[in-house]
């Protein structure tokens, strides 16, 4: 192994330079302040969870991407000593693959001491054993808000409003919120005559419609062994819905058997509310092909797309049955996650630089000549005035040093003179 290879981070994981961290910190701060203004409060859960909890979490394909942690000490030795160790016996912990599963476990454990409703914020790293590629990492940050204890569409309205406002505060414009409901999808699958035990496979394929087209969806469903009559029936309905201009038209275009579905009125309320709240700064549209990959969704589901990008930048939905699998009692729950890495990518592509909260000044001294106690006392007095001050030793090549300071985000500099009594602060675009 070369020196360069041994010093690089593991595949699919990244180091972040100071400028990268500054942007990420700024974005995190904007998101947090926005969510807090809607009454959400921050919680934290461990990076590691019980492996059995993760394996039964209905996380879709993510269940195949869990980083499992080997048992330690005697427990591992006993398993290995059997001569035929089994995978399920070797690991007892796993790195979380999302923030929803740990949140539900957290809620089930602490429900008696938590407010009702609970409005939670989580921002943290998650891990998936992906095949690393552009835009897909093995460690990345998720940014979630969730509401427990509200069973009607008030929860969806607040989640969508808060996330839309956070995106606007980050500088995103003209984005589109796509919305659907799993209950409509389930009713559609039943109406078309698909095998009830295989509807998840139908939904996963339908979700690819924008990538592989109608012919691709038909071929994939046929190859999977679904009845041709059911396939034709579903594609007829979907094609008809895609031609509609708004939710009212889409609702009328549904087959008569589906027009009284319980999901339609709440969906209409959410679309109406978000349309009014957006005031034209973003769109909200009904998308009958939106599926979302997680198996735990039970109601409304949503994604946010950004002009010029093929991937979504936020997504979520309702998962009313998940808490009951941990506590034995169902609790209404709904969540929305901003794709933090994706919004950072978009901001970086646009050359966005986070605004500086305060002037960042380099106090340049000569350690061999200046009284360092006076140097640091001077720096402290400057910080007391709200400035960001970094003490820097003077280098021989001043021009090169000042250029480097500009790259690091410094806005100005000052030479330490006469025990700090004659301090002249200069902008970094001025000559030394």
Secondary structure, DSSP 4 states (H G I P E B T S, - for coil): --HHHHHSPPTT-----HHHHHHHHHHHHHHHHHHHHTT-EE----SEEEHHHHHTS--GGGGGG--EEE--HHHHHHHHTTSS--HHHHEEEEE-S-SHHHHHHHHHHHGGGS-SSEEEEEEEEEE-----BTTB-SEEEEEEEEEES--STHHHHHHHHHHHHHHHHTT--S-EEEEEEHHHHHHHHHHHT--GGGHHHHHHHHTTHHHHHHHHHHHHHHHTT--HHHHHHHHHHHHHHHT-SSHHHHHHHS-GGGTT-THHHHHHHHHHHHHHHHTTSSEEEE-TT---S-TT--SEEEEEE-TT-SSEEEEEEE-TTTTHHHHSS---EEEEEE-HHHHHHHHHHTT--PPPSS-EEEEEE-TTTS-HHHHHHHHHHHHHTT-EEEEEE--S-HHHHHHHHHHTT--EEEE--GGGTS--EEETTS--
